[in-house]
Amino acid sequence: MEDGPEETDGTYDYAGQTYRLVEEQSEQWKVYLDDLYLGSVVATRGSKDSGPEYTIDLAGEEGRVDEPATDDWRRALETLIDAAAPPVGG
């Protein structure tokens, strides 16, 4: 893709909420809703033609990758949020 999580201003708006992305390790962005840690979006080595791919680590399940990698970091981030964020109003 033409951009990546490093191009954001540290926040991402999705489903009426604002999430915070913090690059604490190279190519790994921790995702927070307020002070709640949801997990990480992790860049992996993609093909030479497609560039990096992204996968997720849910909080408490680090290192157990159940989601396939995608070249769309936004899709990876939204998958993480959908899997980890508490329901709106919950």
Backbone as a chain_set.jsonl record, in Angstrom:
{"seq": "MEDGPEETDGTYDYAGQTYRLVEEQSEQWKVYLDDLYLGSVVATRGSKDSGPEYTIDLAGEEGRVDEPATDDWRRALETLIDAAAPPVGG", "coords": {"N": [[0.844, -1.179, 0.0], [0.291, 2.337, -0.314], [0.839, 3.71, 1.992], [1.394, 3.416, 5.545], [0.978, 2.311, 8.988], [2.808, 3.979, 10.259], [2.478, 6.384, 9.042], [0.264, 7.576, 10.12], [-1.154, 9.953, 12.445], [-0.851, 8.967, 14.917], [-3.306, 8.338, 15.842], [-6.418, 6.655, 15.155], [-9.508, 6.672, 13.714], [-12.418, 4.792, 14.118], [-15.472, 3.167, 13.815], [-16.82, 5.063, 15.369], [-15.125, 5.535, 17.493], [-11.961, 6.616, 18.85], [-8.812, 5.391, 18.364], [-5.569, 4.732, 19.656], [-2.344, 4.518, 18.298], [0.78, 3.217, 18.948], [4.094, 3.045, 18.23], [6.092, 0.927, 19.592], [8.026, -0.928, 19.213], [10.164, -1.561, 16.44], [8.316, -1.71, 13.499], [6.043, -2.635, 14.787], [2.983, -1.902, 16.157], [1.375, -0.888, 18.979], [-1.982, -0.968, 20.069], [-4.442, 1.061, 21.458], [-7.449, 1.711, 23.235], [-8.48, 4.408, 24.72], [-7.08, 3.878, 27.796], [-6.962, 1.171, 27.572], [-5.307, -1.626, 26.514], [-5.357, -3.192, 23.45], [-3.999, -4.872, 21.701], [-1.573, -5.673, 19.129], [-0.552, -4.436, 15.921], [1.359, -5.941, 13.516], [4.043, -5.678, 11.327], [5.051, -7.762, 8.715], [7.405, -9.448, 6.634], [6.644, -9.027, 3.356], [6.099, -9.924, -0.08], [8.516, -9.037, -2.603], [7.286, -7.502, -4.544], [4.829, -6.708, -3.424], [5.347, -5.467, -1.01], [5.334, -4.74, 2.571], [3.481, -6.945, 4.764], [0.74, -7.22, 7.048], [-0.148, -8.364, 10.255], [-1.912, -9.435, 13.223], [-1.627, -9.293, 16.808], [-3.441, -10.246, 19.43], [-4.14, -8.815, 22.632], [-2.773, -10.545, 25.328], [-2.564, -12.821, 23.861], [-0.225, -12.882, 22.478], [2.013, -13.678, 19.895], [0.575, -15.836, 18.985], [-0.678, -16.345, 16.105], [-3.617, -16.083, 14.496], [-4.929, -14.882, 12.496], [-4.836, -14.329, 8.983], [-2.146, -12.785, 7.15], [-2.2, -9.502, 5.678], [-1.883, -7.098, 3.025], [-2.984, -4.722, 3.598], [-2.887, -2.476, 5.975], [-4.84, -1.14, 7.37], [-7.05, -2.859, 7.283], [-6.028, -4.955, 8.829], [-5.747, -3.608, 11.298], [-8.436, -2.888, 11.834], [-9.546, -5.434, 12.029], [-8.272, -6.326, 14.344], [-9.331, -4.464, 16.195], [-12.1, -5.064, 16.015], [-12.062, -7.649, 17.05], [-11.119, -7.29, 19.636], [-11.996, -4.978, 21.006], [-14.213, -3.671, 23.49], [-17.81, -3.891, 23.262], [-19.648, -1.121, 21.927], [-21.041, 1.023, 24.285], [-20.854, -0.931, 26.143]], "CA": [[0.0, 0.0, 0.0], [1.073, 3.562, -0.433], [1.192, 4.227, 3.302], [1.355, 2.417, 6.6], [0.641, 2.887, 10.294], [3.754, 5.042, 10.619], [2.039, 7.627, 8.417], [-0.841, 8.159, 10.88], [-0.707, 10.909, 13.46], [-0.906, 8.283, 16.203], [-4.683, 7.977, 16.152], [-7.187, 6.075, 14.064], [-10.936, 6.707, 14.015], [-13.118, 3.633, 13.581], [-16.73, 2.81, 14.487], [-17.195, 6.084, 16.346], [-14.135, 5.609, 18.567], [-10.608, 6.985, 18.44], [-7.819, 4.45, 18.871], [-4.212, 5.276, 19.67], [-1.316, 3.6, 17.821], [2.079, 3.568, 19.498], [5.151, 2.158, 17.743], [7.021, 0.691, 20.695], [9.116, -1.685, 18.607], [10.178, -1.332, 15.004], [7.343, -2.456, 12.713], [4.995, -3.173, 15.643], [2.216, -0.801, 16.712], [0.416, -1.252, 20.015], [-3.249, -0.283, 19.837], [-5.135, 1.348, 22.711], [-8.688, 2.468, 23.307], [-8.2, 5.116, 25.976], [-5.936, 3.218, 28.433], [-7.113, -0.27, 27.402], [-4.45, -2.199, 25.484], [-6.109, -4.176, 22.671], [-3.084, -5.77, 21.005], [-0.618, -5.026, 18.233], [-0.468, -4.676, 14.481], [2.761, -6.281, 13.291], [4.444, -5.776, 9.922], [5.888, -8.905, 8.372], [8.022, -9.286, 5.32], [5.821, -9.485, 2.236], [6.879, -10.174, -1.291], [9.236, -7.88, -3.139], [6.351, -6.701, -5.327], [3.701, -6.18, -2.655], [5.773, -4.722, 0.172], [5.068, -5.417, 3.842], [2.162, -7.438, 5.109], [0.435, -6.926, 8.442], [-0.955, -9.312, 11.001], [-2.244, -8.895, 14.539], [-1.443, -10.022, 18.063], [-4.394, -9.784, 20.428], [-3.607, -8.715, 23.985], [-2.837, -11.808, 26.038], [-2.369, -13.942, 22.929], [0.912, -12.5, 21.663], [2.752, -14.767, 19.281], [-0.356, -16.824, 18.442], [-1.28, -15.676, 14.948], [-4.755, -16.803, 13.934], [-5.413, -14.124, 11.344], [-3.887, -14.285, 7.866], [-1.538, -11.482, 6.893], [-2.777, -8.729, 4.586], [-1.072, -5.929, 2.67], [-3.767, -3.553, 3.985], [-2.718, -2.311, 7.429], [-6.123, -0.713, 7.952], [-7.848, -4.067, 7.474], [-5.468, -5.646, 9.995], [-6.095, -2.825, 12.482], [-9.873, -3.013, 12.074], [-9.759, -6.804, 12.498], [-7.846, -6.313, 15.748], [-10.321, -3.708, 16.976], [-13.343, -5.832, 16.05], [-11.868, -8.834, 17.881], [-10.655, -7.002, 20.992], [-12.616, -3.827, 21.674], [-15.513, -3.936, 24.105], [-18.888, -3.33, 22.452], [-20.038, 0.269, 22.219], [-22.046, 1.058, 25.335], [-20.704, -2.101, 27.001]], "C": [[0.887, 1.239, 0.0], [1.459, 4.162, 0.909], [1.121, 3.096, 4.315], [1.045, 3.088, 7.919], [1.569, 4.023, 10.713], [3.367, 6.386, 10.026], [0.877, 8.281, 9.161], [-0.287, 9.173, 11.868], [-0.772, 10.297, 14.852], [-2.315, 7.931, 16.628], [-5.367, 7.434, 14.908], [-8.645, 6.05, 14.502], [-11.626, 5.542, 13.325], [-14.344, 3.356, 14.443], [-17.072, 3.784, 15.618], [-16.253, 6.22, 17.525], [-12.803, 6.065, 17.988], [-9.623, 6.072, 19.15], [-6.45, 5.083, 18.739], [-3.24, 4.188, 19.232], [0.035, 4.095, 18.315], [3.103, 2.561, 18.974], [6.187, 2.013, 18.844], [8.202, -0.16, 20.268], [9.043, -1.42, 17.113], [9.186, -2.272, 14.329], [6.28, -3.152, 13.567], [4.311, -2.019, 16.358], [1.228, -1.327, 17.734], [-0.818, -0.375, 19.847], [-3.988, -0.161, 21.166], [-6.46, 2.035, 22.422], [-8.661, 3.103, 24.678], [-6.966, 4.464, 26.601], [-5.974, 1.703, 28.285], [-6.26, -0.743, 26.23], [-5.211, -3.311, 24.775], [-5.223, -5.23, 22.027], [-2.198, -4.968, 20.078], [-0.877, -5.381, 16.785], [1.017, -4.842, 14.183], [3.021, -6.386, 11.797], [5.34, -6.993, 9.753], [6.436, -8.683, 6.977], [7.099, -9.867, 4.253], [6.705, -9.784, 1.043], [7.542, -8.884, -1.758], [8.287, -6.944, -3.888], [5.279, -6.035, -4.471], [4.12, -5.344, -1.449], [5.382, -5.455, 1.444], [3.638, -5.944, 3.926], [1.981, -7.234, 6.603], [-0.436, -8.032, 9.028], [-1.189, -8.729, 12.383], [-1.854, -9.858, 15.642], [-2.458, -9.456, 19.035], [-3.733, -9.738, 21.79], [-3.819, -10.047, 24.693], [-2.626, -13.024, 25.16], [-1.174, -13.675, 22.017], [1.646, -13.741, 21.157], [1.868, -15.866, 18.708], [-1.136, -16.169, 17.314], [-2.387, -16.553, 14.387], [-5.264, -16.13, 12.67], [-4.379, -14.177, 10.222], [-3.332, -12.87, 7.701], [-2.217, -10.832, 5.691], [-1.839, -7.574, 4.254], [-1.77, -4.633, 3.049], [-3.708, -3.385, 5.506], [-4.015, -1.872, 8.094], [-7.033, -1.917, 8.213], [-7.341, -4.842, 8.688], [-5.86, -4.927, 11.283], [-7.572, -2.972, 12.821], [-10.246, -4.423, 12.53], [-9.392, -6.918, 13.967], [-8.887, -5.622, 16.616], [-11.617, -4.505, 17.108], [-13.236, -7.032, 16.996], [-11.636, -8.491, 19.354], [-11.423, -5.914, 21.721], [-13.943, -4.219, 22.323], [-16.613, -3.319, 23.255], [-19.221, -1.919, 22.874], [-21.186, 0.247, 23.216], [-21.916, -0.081, 26.327], [-19.805, -1.898, 28.157]], "O": [[2.083, 1.169, 0.283], [2.323, 5.037, 0.963], [0.822, 1.954, 3.967], [0.866, 4.305, 7.97], [1.157, 4.927, 11.441], [3.873, 7.421, 10.459], [0.532, 9.426, 8.868], [0.922, 9.232, 12.094], [-0.75, 11.015, 15.852], [-2.508, 7.294, 17.663], [-4.963, 7.706, 13.778], [-8.979, 5.475, 15.538], [-11.458, 5.32, 12.126], [-14.25, 3.317, 15.67], [-17.549, 3.382, 16.679], [-16.552, 6.951, 18.469], [-12.548, 5.921, 16.793], [-9.604, 5.99, 20.378], [-6.2, 5.87, 17.827], [-3.299, 3.065, 19.731], [0.387, 5.259, 18.121], [2.993, 1.365, 19.241], [7.053, 2.871, 19.01], [9.261, -0.117, 20.894], [7.981, -1.093, 16.584], [9.21, -3.481, 14.558], [5.684, -4.138, 13.135], [4.954, -1.25, 17.073], [0.346, -2.119, 17.403], [-0.715, 0.808, 19.525], [-4.143, -1.137, 21.901], [-6.577, 2.833, 21.492], [-8.803, 2.415, 25.689], [-5.897, 4.493, 25.993], [-5.105, 1.015, 28.819], [-6.462, -0.317, 25.093], [-5.66, -4.264, 25.413], [-5.656, -6.365, 21.83], [-2.077, -3.75, 20.209], [-1.353, -6.47, 16.463], [1.832, -3.995, 14.548], [2.311, -7.095, 11.083], [6.26, -7.225, 10.536], [5.964, -7.816, 6.241], [6.812, -11.064, 4.256], [7.926, -9.881, 1.168], [7.163, -7.787, -1.348], [8.469, -5.726, -3.864], [4.864, -4.914, -4.763], [3.308, -4.583, -0.922], [5.126, -6.658, 1.411], [2.727, -5.457, 3.257], [2.958, -7.091, 7.339], [-1.337, -8.555, 8.372], [-0.708, -7.635, 12.681], [-1.764, -11.069, 15.439], [-2.35, -8.295, 19.429], [-2.849, -10.546, 22.074], [-4.914, -10.609, 24.66], [-2.522, -14.143, 25.664], [-1.122, -14.19, 20.9], [1.862, -14.707, 21.888], [2.367, -16.747, 18.008], [-2.147, -15.509, 17.555], [-2.126, -17.637, 13.865], [-5.956, -16.754, 11.866], [-3.179, -14.08, 10.479], [-3.977, -11.889, 8.071], [-2.737, -11.513, 4.808], [-1.083, -7.123, 5.113], [-1.214, -3.553, 2.848], [-4.411, -4.085, 6.235], [-4.26, -2.198, 9.256], [-7.705, -1.982, 9.242], [-8.138, -5.331, 9.488], [-6.26, -5.57, 12.254], [-7.92, -3.162, 13.986], [-11.165, -4.59, 13.332], [-10.116, -7.536, 14.747], [-9.277, -6.146, 17.659], [-12.17, -4.607, 18.203], [-14.207, -7.388, 17.663], [-11.923, -9.308, 20.229], [-11.491, -5.934, 22.95], [-14.704, -5.008, 21.763], [-16.374, -2.313, 22.587], [-19.091, -1.564, 24.045], [-22.179, -0.455, 23.023], [-22.732, -0.215, 27.238], [-19.602, -2.817, 28.951]]}, "num_chains": 1, "name": "protein.A"}
